[in-house]
Amino acid sequence: MKRKWLILLFVVAALAGCAPNQVAQSSAQDVRTENCKAVSEAEIASLFDRWNQSLQTGDPQKVVANYAERSILLPTLSNKPRLTPAEKEDYFHHFLENRPSGKIDLRFIELGCNTVVDAGLYTFTFAKTGDSVSGRYSYTYRWNGSEWLITSHHSSVMPEKK
């Protein structure tokens, strides 16, 4: 009888010893090793200003420099998604011809760990034609260790006319 108790005690102890290790391994895999960049809403809001100022240069390459190498642009005035820097540059080459300038009308910023979202409404005025267009936008930015770059940019004309 003592022998059965010892065997049972040994089995229970062995099982109990295994369980915490499995939990510890699972928890260790879930731990994030990434350091999160401290950021404020004001800093993220200034990223649109940086992008808008690059538009003012008239140089598509300076606009594209705001985008991460792996990013997507879903532009306002084209049905074609732009994935490569060359495709983005092609879009901005044509977009910049009318000398656009953007203004934020409404903004919502969501801060995360090295990824942030800036979404809302904006209006573009085109100096060459005098026209203006209101649209919806969303920018997703990722911190690359030295700067915030756009990883996704969606822009669409407002569907309802005022």
Buried (B, 14 or more C-beta within 10 A) or exposed (E): EEEEEEEEEEEEEEEEEEEEEEEEEEEEEEEEEEEEBEBEBEBBEEBBEEBBEBBBEEBBEBBBBBBBEEBBBBBBBBEEEBEEBEBBBBBBBEBBEBBBBBEBEEBEBEBBEBBBBBBBBBBBBBEEEEEEBBBBBBBBBBBEEEEBBBBBBBBEEEEEEE
